[in-house]
Amino acid sequence: MLNPGLSLARRVVAVVAATAALGAFGSAEAQTLKTVKDRGQLICGVSNGLPGFSNPDDKGNWSGLDVDLCRAVAVAIFDDPGKVKYVPLNAEQRFKALQSGEIDLLSRNSTWTMSREADFNLSFAAVNYYDGQGFMVRKSANKDSALALDGAKVCVQSGTTTQLNLGDYFRANNIKYQEMPFPNVTETLKAYDSGACDVFTSDVSQLYSERLVLSKPDDHVILPDVISKEPLGPAVRQGDSQWLEIVKWAYFAMLNAEELGVTSKNIDEALKSQKPDVKRLVGSEGNYGERIGLTKDWAARIIRQVGNYAESYDRNVGAGSKLGIPRGLNHLWNEGGIQYAPPIR
């Protein structure tokens, strides 16, 4: 509010100065897209290797649900899913790398929490996988519930929400346990596989992934208990609203495409559709992409080259993958799940 004691002329000058300052802030705020374009490449932070989510093959080609989000953003900007540099990060490094500007986007099975947004000055753009923490044990232990793990040695990665949830759960249920913390998932899993621990705890999705690399995967079972909410999703630095919009709408485009039945296989037909929702999605009506610094056909590019959410889910973690994780909560809202995208309109 302007000082009422100011003269009219001084008030006008103050308003002009304030408006100019706001404009300068607004232009300085939207820097990430320009930086990425000038560089000619998106730098995306991913895991050190988690099958189904972000994992390199023996030739260094990355794939996974989180990788597909990086590819979708690159396609929206460059029309090329290959214009991504992947930076593997462990749990401790991930948020610091985003803060420092080492990466443009973090897409690394990270749980959205209030403290992470506040403490690390970041914003989560969306939830691309609704998860929860679970437990893996040997079949020979004959355990059918986490409540039967009294006295167990539990392998857990330190510095994660998993470690905090573990303590909360066992204390709340008055169950004794011995925590066996390790600095990274490789050492945690190695300790469990060697028999140093009775239990391995992590997000259920990660348990499915890590079970594949155990010496005898079929000897292990994932218990049905889910003890926490773990909304996993991409994060960006605070202060650049345009970049936040680009990342979240790249993901929402994939969800909306699934809901509307638009896939990588029928995108050419969708471009001819007369349905209003489809026309807005593929860019044959409106200028929604241009409003956030992209092209008219930004979503059509994503669908053509990456696919809709169902296609990405199935090939990376679902029925078409080695993991075979049921979609569960990650079904669309109109199919019994909670995946829901705001409309493009």
C-alpha positions as a Markdown table, in Angstrom:
| # | Residue | x | y | z |
|---|---|---|---|---|
| 1 | Met | 0.0 | 0.0 | 0.0 |
| 2 | Leu | 1.3 | 3.5 | -0.9 |
| 3 | Asn | 2.0 | 6.1 | 1.8 |
| 4 | Pro | -1.2 | 8.3 | 1.9 |
| 5 | Gly | 1.1 | 11.3 | 2.7 |
| 6 | Leu | 2.7 | 11.2 | -0.7 |
| 7 | Ser | 1.8 | 13.8 | -3.3 |
| 8 | Leu | -0.1 | 12.6 | -6.4 |
| 9 | Ala | 3.0 | 13.1 | -8.6 |
| 10 | Arg | 5.1 | 11.1 | -6.2 |
| 11 | Arg | 2.5 | 8.4 | -6.0 |
| 12 | Val | 2.5 | 8.1 | -9.8 |
| 13 | Val | 6.3 | 7.8 | -9.8 |
| 14 | Ala | 6.1 | 5.2 | -7.1 |
| 15 | Val | 3.5 | 3.1 | -9.0 |
| 16 | Val | 5.6 | 3.2 | -12.2 |
| 17 | Ala | 8.7 | 2.2 | -10.3 |
| 18 | Ala | 6.9 | -0.7 | -8.5 |
| 19 | Thr | 5.5 | -1.9 | -11.8 |
| 20 | Ala | 8.9 | -1.8 | -13.5 |
| 21 | Ala | 10.4 | -3.7 | -10.6 |
| 22 | Leu | 7.6 | -6.3 | -10.8 |
| 23 | Gly | 8.2 | -6.6 | -14.6 |
| 24 | Ala | 11.9 | -7.0 | -14.0 |
| 25 | Phe | 11.3 | -9.7 | -11.4 |
| 26 | Gly | 8.9 | -11.5 | -13.7 |
| 27 | Ser | 11.4 | -11.6 | -16.6 |
| 28 | Ala | 14.2 | -12.7 | -14.3 |
| 29 | Glu | 12.0 | -15.4 | -12.8 |
| 30 | Ala | 11.5 | -17.2 | -16.1 |
| 31 | Gln | 15.1 | -18.1 | -16.8 |
| 32 | Thr | 15.1 | -21.9 | -16.8 |
| 33 | Leu | 13.5 | -22.4 | -20.2 |
| 34 | Lys | 15.9 | -19.9 | -21.8 |
| 35 | Thr | 18.9 | -21.6 | -20.1 |
| 36 | Val | 17.8 | -25.0 | -21.3 |
| 37 | Lys | 17.1 | -23.7 | -24.9 |
| 38 | Asp | 20.4 | -21.9 | -25.1 |
| 39 | Arg | 22.2 | -25.0 | -23.9 |
| 40 | Gly | 20.3 | -27.2 | -26.3 |
| 41 | Gln | 19.8 | -29.9 | -23.7 |
| 42 | Leu | 17.7 | -30.6 | -20.6 |
| 43 | Ile | 19.7 | -31.8 | -17.6 |
| 44 | Cys | 17.7 | -34.2 | -15.5 |
| 45 | Gly | 18.6 | -35.7 | -12.2 |
| 46 | Val | 17.7 | -39.4 | -11.8 |
| 47 | Ser | 18.5 | -42.3 | -9.6 |
| 48 | Asn | 21.8 | -44.3 | -9.6 |
| 49 | Gly | 19.8 | -47.1 | -11.2 |
| 50 | Leu | 16.3 | -48.2 | -10.2 |
| 51 | Pro | 14.7 | -50.6 | -12.7 |
| 52 | Gly | 11.4 | -49.4 | -13.9 |
| 53 | Phe | 11.9 | -45.8 | -12.8 |
| 54 | Ser | 15.4 | -44.6 | -14.0 |
| 55 | Asn | 17.9 | -47.2 | -15.1 |
| 56 | Pro | 20.7 | -47.3 | -17.7 |
| 57 | Asp | 21.3 | -50.3 | -19.9 |
| 58 | Asp | 24.7 | -51.7 | -20.8 |
| 59 | Lys | 25.0 | -49.0 | -23.5 |
| 60 | Gly | 24.2 | -46.1 | -21.2 |
| 61 | Asn | 20.6 | -45.7 | -22.5 |
| 62 | Trp | 18.2 | -44.6 | -19.8 |
| 63 | Ser | 14.6 | -45.8 | -19.4 |
| 64 | Gly | 11.9 | -45.8 | -16.8 |
| 65 | Leu | 8.8 | -44.0 | -15.6 |
| 66 | Asp | 10.8 | -41.1 | -14.2 |
| 67 | Val | 13.0 | -41.0 | -17.3 |
| 68 | Asp | 9.9 | -40.7 | -19.5 |
| 69 | Leu | 9.0 | -37.5 | -17.7 |
| 70 | Cys | 12.4 | -36.1 | -18.6 |
| 71 | Arg | 11.9 | -37.2 | -22.2 |
| 72 | Ala | 8.4 | -35.6 | -22.2 |
| 73 | Val | 9.8 | -32.2 | -21.1 |
| 74 | Ala | 12.6 | -32.4 | -23.7 |
| 75 | Val | 10.1 | -33.3 | -26.4 |
| 76 | Ala | 7.8 | -30.4 | -25.4 |
| 77 | Ile | 10.8 | -28.0 | -25.8 |
| 78 | Phe | 13.0 | -29.5 | -28.5 |
| 79 | Asp | 10.7 | -32.0 | -30.3 |
| 80 | Asp | 13.5 | -34.5 | -29.5 |
| 81 | Pro | 13.4 | -37.0 | -26.6 |
| 82 | Gly | 17.2 | -37.5 | -26.9 |
| 83 | Lys | 18.1 | -34.0 | -25.9 |
| 84 | Val | 18.4 | -35.0 | -22.2 |
| 85 | Lys | 21.6 | -35.4 | -20.1 |
| 86 | Tyr | 20.9 | -37.7 | -17.2 |
| 87 | Val | 22.7 | -37.1 | -14.0 |
| 88 | Pro | 22.6 | -40.1 | -11.5 |
| 89 | Leu | 22.2 | -38.9 | -7.9 |
| 90 | Asn | 21.9 | -40.7 | -4.6 |
| 91 | Ala | 19.4 | -39.7 | -1.9 |
| 92 | Glu | 21.7 | -37.2 | -0.2 |
| 93 | Gln | 22.8 | -35.5 | -3.4 |
| 94 | Arg | 19.5 | -35.1 | -5.2 |
| 95 | Phe | 18.1 | -31.9 | -3.6 |
| 96 | Lys | 21.4 | -30.2 | -3.3 |
| 97 | Ala | 22.0 | -30.8 | -7.1 |
| 98 | Leu | 18.7 | -29.1 | -7.8 |
| 99 | Gln | 19.4 | -26.2 | -5.4 |
| 100 | Ser | 22.8 | -25.5 | -6.9 |
| 101 | Gly | 21.6 | -25.5 | -10.5 |
| 102 | Glu | 23.5 | -28.6 | -11.4 |
| 103 | Ile | 20.3 | -30.0 | -12.8 |
| 104 | Asp | 17.2 | -28.4 | -14.3 |
| 105 | Leu | 14.7 | -31.0 | -13.1 |
| 106 | Leu | 14.8 | -33.8 | -10.5 |
| 107 | Ser | 12.8 | -36.8 | -11.6 |
| 108 | Arg | 14.0 | -39.4 | -9.2 |
| 109 | Asn | 11.4 | -41.4 | -7.2 |
| 110 | Ser | 11.3 | -38.6 | -4.5 |
| 111 | Thr | 8.6 | -38.3 | -1.9 |
| 112 | Trp | 6.7 | -34.9 | -1.9 |
| 113 | Thr | 6.8 | -33.6 | 1.7 |
| 114 | Met | 6.2 | -30.2 | 3.2 |
| 115 | Ser | 9.7 | -30.0 | 4.8 |
| 116 | Arg | 11.4 | -30.8 | 1.6 |
| 117 | Glu | 9.7 | -27.9 | -0.2 |
| 118 | Ala | 10.4 | -25.5 | 2.7 |
| 119 | Asp | 14.0 | -26.6 | 3.6 |
| 120 | Phe | 15.3 | -27.0 | 0.0 |
| 121 | Asn | 13.4 | -24.2 | -1.7 |
| 122 | Leu | 11.9 | -26.5 | -4.3 |
| 123 | Ser | 8.4 | -27.2 | -5.6 |
| 124 | Phe | 7.0 | -30.6 | -6.6 |
| 125 | Ala | 5.3 | -30.4 | -9.9 |
| 126 | Ala | 3.0 | -33.4 | -9.7 |
| 127 | Val | 2.8 | -37.0 | -8.5 |
| 128 | Asn | 3.7 | -39.4 | -11.2 |
| 129 | Tyr | 3.5 | -42.5 | -8.9 |
| 130 | Tyr | 1.5 | -42.9 | -5.7 |
| 131 | Asp | 3.5 | -45.3 | -3.5 |
| 132 | Gly | 3.8 | -46.4 | 0.0 |
| 133 | Gln | 6.4 | -48.1 | 2.2 |
| 134 | Gly | 6.5 | -51.8 | 2.5 |
| 135 | Phe | 8.6 | -54.8 | 3.6 |
| 136 | Met | 10.4 | -57.6 | 1.8 |
| 137 | Val | 11.3 | -60.8 | 3.7 |
| 138 | Arg | 12.5 | -64.3 | 2.8 |
| 139 | Lys | 9.7 | -66.8 | 2.0 |
| 140 | Ser | 11.3 | -69.2 | 4.4 |
| 141 | Ala | 10.6 | -66.8 | 7.3 |
| 142 | Asn | 6.9 | -67.6 | 6.9 |
| 143 | Lys | 5.8 | -64.1 | 7.7 |
| 144 | Asp | 2.5 | -62.8 | 6.3 |
| 145 | Ser | 2.4 | -59.4 | 8.0 |
| 146 | Ala | 4.7 | -56.6 | 9.2 |
| 147 | Leu | 3.1 | -57.0 | 12.6 |
| 148 | Ala | 4.9 | -60.4 | 12.8 |
| 149 | Leu | 8.3 | -58.8 | 12.5 |
| 150 | Asp | 9.0 | -58.4 | 16.3 |
| 151 | Gly | 12.7 | -58.6 | 17.0 |
| 152 | Ala | 13.7 | -58.4 | 13.3 |
| 153 | Lys | 16.9 | -56.8 | 11.9 |
| 154 | Val | 15.7 | -54.3 | 9.3 |
| 155 | Cys | 17.9 | -53.0 | 6.5 |
| 156 | Val | 17.0 | -49.4 | 5.6 |
| 157 | Gln | 18.6 | -46.6 | 3.6 |
| 158 | Ser | 19.6 | -43.7 | 5.9 |
| 159 | Gly | 18.6 | -40.1 | 5.2 |
| 160 | Thr | 15.3 | -41.0 | 3.7 |
| 161 | Thr | 11.6 | -40.8 | 4.7 |
| 162 | Thr | 11.8 | -44.6 | 4.8 |
| 163 | Gln | 14.0 | -44.5 | 7.9 |
| 164 | Leu | 11.6 | -42.1 | 9.7 |
| 165 | Asn | 8.5 | -44.1 | 8.8 |
| 166 | Leu | 10.2 | -47.3 | 10.0 |
| 167 | Gly | 10.7 | -46.0 | 13.5 |
| 168 | Asp | 7.2 | -44.5 | 13.6 |
| 169 | Tyr | 5.6 | -47.8 | 12.6 |
| 170 | Phe | 7.4 | -50.0 | 15.0 |
| 171 | Arg | 7.0 | -47.6 | 17.9 |
| 172 | Ala | 3.3 | -47.1 | 17.2 |
| 173 | Asn | 2.7 | -50.9 | 17.2 |
| 174 | Asn | 5.0 | -51.5 | 20.2 |
| 175 | Ile | 7.2 | -53.9 | 18.2 |
| 176 | Lys | 10.9 | -54.3 | 18.9 |
| 177 | Tyr | 13.4 | -54.2 | 16.0 |
| 178 | Gln | 17.0 | -53.5 | 15.2 |
| 179 | Glu | 17.6 | -50.8 | 12.7 |
| 180 | Met | 20.5 | -51.5 | 10.2 |
| 181 | Pro | 21.1 | -48.3 | 8.3 |
| 182 | Phe | 23.2 | -48.0 | 5.2 |
| 183 | Pro | 24.2 | -44.9 | 3.2 |
| 184 | Asn | 22.8 | -46.0 | -0.2 |
| 185 | Val | 20.4 | -48.6 | -1.7 |
| 186 | Thr | 23.2 | -50.7 | -3.1 |
| 187 | Glu | 24.8 | -51.4 | 0.3 |
| 188 | Thr | 21.3 | -51.8 | 1.9 |
| 189 | Leu | 20.3 | -54.4 | -0.6 |
| 190 | Lys | 23.6 | -56.2 | -0.4 |
| 191 | Ala | 23.3 | -56.5 | 3.4 |
| 192 | Tyr | 19.8 | -57.9 | 3.1 |
| 193 | Asp | 20.8 | -60.3 | 0.3 |
| 194 | Ser | 23.8 | -61.6 | 2.4 |
| 195 | Gly | 21.6 | -62.4 | 5.3 |
| 196 | Ala | 22.8 | -59.6 | 7.6 |
| 197 | Cys | 19.2 | -58.4 | 7.9 |
| 198 | Asp | 15.9 | -60.2 | 8.1 |
| 199 | Val | 13.9 | -57.5 | 6.4 |
| 200 | Phe | 14.4 | -54.9 | 3.7 |
| 201 | Thr | 12.1 | -51.9 | 3.8 |
| 202 | Ser | 11.6 | -49.2 | 1.1 |
| 203 | Asp | 8.8 | -48.0 | -1.1 |
| 204 | Val | 6.8 | -50.9 | -2.5 |
| 205 | Ser | 7.8 | -49.9 | -6.1 |
| 206 | Gln | 11.5 | -50.0 | -5.1 |
| 207 | Leu | 11.0 | -53.4 | -3.5 |
| 208 | Tyr | 9.7 | -54.8 | -6.7 |
| 209 | Ser | 12.6 | -53.3 | -8.6 |
| 210 | Glu | 15.3 | -54.4 | -6.2 |
| 211 | Arg | 14.0 | -57.9 | -5.8 |
| 212 | Leu | 15.0 | -58.5 | -9.5 |
| 213 | Val | 18.7 | -58.0 | -8.7 |
| 214 | Leu | 18.8 | -60.3 | -5.6 |
| 215 | Ser | 20.8 | -63.5 | -6.0 |
| 216 | Lys | 17.6 | -65.6 | -5.8 |
| 217 | Pro | 14.6 | -63.3 | -6.4 |
| 218 | Asp | 12.0 | -66.0 | -6.1 |
| 219 | Asp | 13.1 | -66.7 | -2.5 |
| 220 | His | 11.7 | -63.4 | -1.4 |
| 221 | Val | 8.2 | -62.0 | -0.9 |
| 222 | Ile | 6.8 | -58.5 | -0.4 |
| 223 | Leu | 4.4 | -58.3 | 2.5 |
| 224 | Pro | 0.9 | -56.8 | 1.9 |
| 225 | Asp | 1.3 | -54.0 | 4.5 |
| 226 | Val | 1.7 | -50.5 | 3.3 |
| 227 | Ile | 2.7 | -48.2 | 6.2 |
| 228 | Ser | 3.0 | -44.7 | 4.7 |
| 229 | Lys | 1.9 | -42.3 | 2.0 |
| 230 | Glu | 4.7 | -41.8 | -0.5 |
| 231 | Pro | 3.6 | -39.5 | -3.4 |
| 232 | Leu | 6.6 | -39.6 | -5.7 |
| 233 | Gly | 7.1 | -36.9 | -8.3 |
| 234 | Pro | 9.3 | -34.5 | -10.1 |
| 235 | Ala | 10.7 | -31.3 | -8.5 |
| 236 | Val | 12.0 | -28.0 | -9.6 |
| 237 | Arg | 13.6 | -25.0 | -7.9 |
| 238 | Gln | 11.2 | -22.4 | -6.5 |
| 239 | Gly | 11.1 | -19.0 | -8.2 |
| 240 | Asp | 10.4 | -19.9 | -11.8 |
| 241 | Ser | 6.7 | -20.4 | -12.3 |
| 242 | Gln | 7.0 | -20.8 | -16.0 |
| 243 | Trp | 9.3 | -23.8 | -15.6 |
| 244 | Leu | 7.0 | -25.3 | -13.0 |
| 245 | Glu | 4.1 | -25.0 | -15.4 |
| 246 | Ile | 6.0 | -26.7 | -18.2 |
| 247 | Val | 7.0 | -29.7 | -16.1 |
| 248 | Lys | 3.6 | -30.3 | -14.5 |
| 249 | Trp | 1.7 | -29.8 | -17.7 |
| 250 | Ala | 4.0 | -32.2 | -19.6 |
| 251 | Tyr | 2.9 | -34.8 | -17.1 |
| 252 | Phe | -0.7 | -33.7 | -17.1 |
| 253 | Ala | -0.7 | -34.0 | -20.9 |
| 254 | Met | 0.1 | -37.7 | -20.6 |
| 255 | Leu | -2.6 | -38.3 | -18.0 |
| 256 | Asn | -5.2 | -36.4 | -20.0 |
| 257 | Ala | -4.2 | -38.3 | -23.1 |
| 258 | Glu | -4.9 | -41.6 | -21.4 |
| 259 | Glu | -8.3 | -40.4 | -20.2 |
| 260 | Leu | -9.2 | -39.2 | -23.7 |
| 261 | Gly | -8.0 | -42.4 | -25.3 |
| 262 | Val | -5.2 | -40.7 | -27.2 |
| 263 | Thr | -2.1 | -42.8 | -27.6 |
| 264 | Ser | 1.2 | -42.8 | -29.6 |
| 265 | Lys | -0.5 | -45.2 | -32.1 |
| 266 | Asn | -3.6 | -43.1 | -32.8 |
| 267 | Ile | -2.2 | -39.5 | -32.4 |
| 268 | Asp | -2.6 | -38.8 | -36.2 |
| 269 | Glu | -6.3 | -39.6 | -35.9 |
| 270 | Ala | -6.6 | -37.5 | -32.8 |
| 271 | Leu | -5.2 | -34.5 | -34.7 |
| 272 | Lys | -8.3 | -34.7 | -36.9 |
| 273 | Ser | -10.7 | -35.2 | -34.0 |
| 274 | Gln | -13.6 | -32.7 | -33.6 |
| 275 | Lys | -14.0 | -33.4 | -29.9 |
| 276 | Pro | -13.3 | -30.2 | -28.0 |
| 277 | Asp | -11.2 | -31.8 | -25.3 |
| 278 | Val | -9.1 | -33.7 | -27.8 |
| 279 | Lys | -8.6 | -30.6 | -30.0 |
| 280 | Arg | -7.3 | -28.6 | -27.0 |
| 281 | Leu | -5.0 | -31.4 | -26.0 |
| 282 | Val | -3.4 | -31.9 | -29.4 |
| 283 | Gly | -3.3 | -28.2 | -30.2 |
| 284 | Ser | -5.7 | -28.0 | -33.1 |
| 285 | Glu | -7.7 | -25.5 | -31.0 |
| 286 | Gly | -6.4 | -22.8 | -28.7 |
| 287 | Asn | -2.9 | -21.5 | -27.9 |
| 288 | Tyr | -2.3 | -23.3 | -24.6 |
| 289 | Gly | 1.3 | -24.3 | -25.3 |
| 290 | Glu | 2.3 | -20.8 | -26.3 |
| 291 | Arg | 1.0 | -19.4 | -23.1 |
| 292 | Ile | 3.7 | -21.2 | -21.2 |
| 293 | Gly | 6.5 | -20.7 | -23.7 |
| 294 | Leu | 6.0 | -23.9 | -25.8 |
| 295 | Thr | 4.5 | -24.6 | -29.2 |
| 296 | Lys | 0.9 | -25.2 | -30.2 |
| 297 | Asp | 1.6 | -29.0 | -30.7 |
| 298 | Trp | 3.6 | -29.5 | -27.5 |
| 299 | Ala | 1.3 | -32.2 | -26.1 |
| 300 | Ala | 0.9 | -34.0 | -29.4 |
| 301 | Arg | 4.7 | -34.2 | -29.6 |
| 302 | Ile | 4.8 | -35.8 | -26.1 |
| 303 | Ile | 2.1 | -38.3 | -26.9 |
| 304 | Arg | 3.7 | -39.3 | -30.3 |
| 305 | Gln | 7.2 | -39.7 | -28.9 |
| 306 | Val | 6.7 | -40.8 | -25.3 |
| 307 | Gly | 3.1 | -42.0 | -25.1 |
| 308 | Asn | 0.3 | -41.4 | -22.6 |
| 309 | Tyr | 0.6 | -42.3 | -19.0 |
| 310 | Ala | -0.8 | -45.8 | -19.4 |
| 311 | Glu | 1.7 | -46.6 | -22.2 |
| 312 | Ser | 4.6 | -45.3 | -20.0 |
| 313 | Tyr | 3.4 | -47.2 | -16.9 |
| 314 | Asp | 2.8 | -50.5 | -18.7 |
| 315 | Arg | 6.2 | -50.7 | -20.4 |
| 316 | Asn | 8.2 | -49.5 | -17.5 |
| 317 | Val | 6.6 | -50.9 | -14.3 |
| 318 | Gly | 3.4 | -52.6 | -15.3 |
| 319 | Ala | 2.2 | -55.6 | -17.2 |
| 320 | Gly | 4.6 | -55.1 | -20.1 |
| 321 | Ser | 7.7 | -55.0 | -17.8 |
| 322 | Lys | 9.6 | -57.4 | -15.6 |
| 323 | Leu | 8.3 | -55.8 | -12.5 |
| 324 | Gly | 4.6 | -56.4 | -13.2 |
| 325 | Ile | 3.4 | -53.9 | -10.5 |
| 326 | Pro | -0.5 | -53.6 | -10.5 |
| 327 | Arg | -1.6 | -50.1 | -11.1 |
| 328 | Gly | -3.7 | -49.9 | -8.0 |
| 329 | Leu | -3.8 | -46.2 | -6.8 |
| 330 | Asn | -2.2 | -45.2 | -10.1 |
| 331 | His | -5.2 | -46.0 | -12.1 |
| 332 | Leu | -7.1 | -43.0 | -13.4 |
| 333 | Trp | -9.6 | -41.4 | -11.1 |
| 334 | Asn | -12.5 | -42.8 | -13.3 |
| 335 | Glu | -11.1 | -46.3 | -13.1 |
| 336 | Gly | -10.7 | -46.7 | -9.3 |
| 337 | Gly | -7.4 | -44.9 | -8.8 |
| 338 | Ile | -6.4 | -41.4 | -7.8 |
| 339 | Gln | -4.4 | -40.2 | -10.8 |
| 340 | Tyr | -6.2 | -37.0 | -11.9 |
| 341 | Ala | -5.1 | -34.2 | -14.2 |
| 342 | Pro | -6.6 | -30.7 | -14.4 |
| 343 | Pro | -8.2 | -30.0 | -17.8 |
| 344 | Ile | -6.5 | -28.2 | -20.7 |
| 345 | Arg | -8.9 | -25.4 | -21.3 |
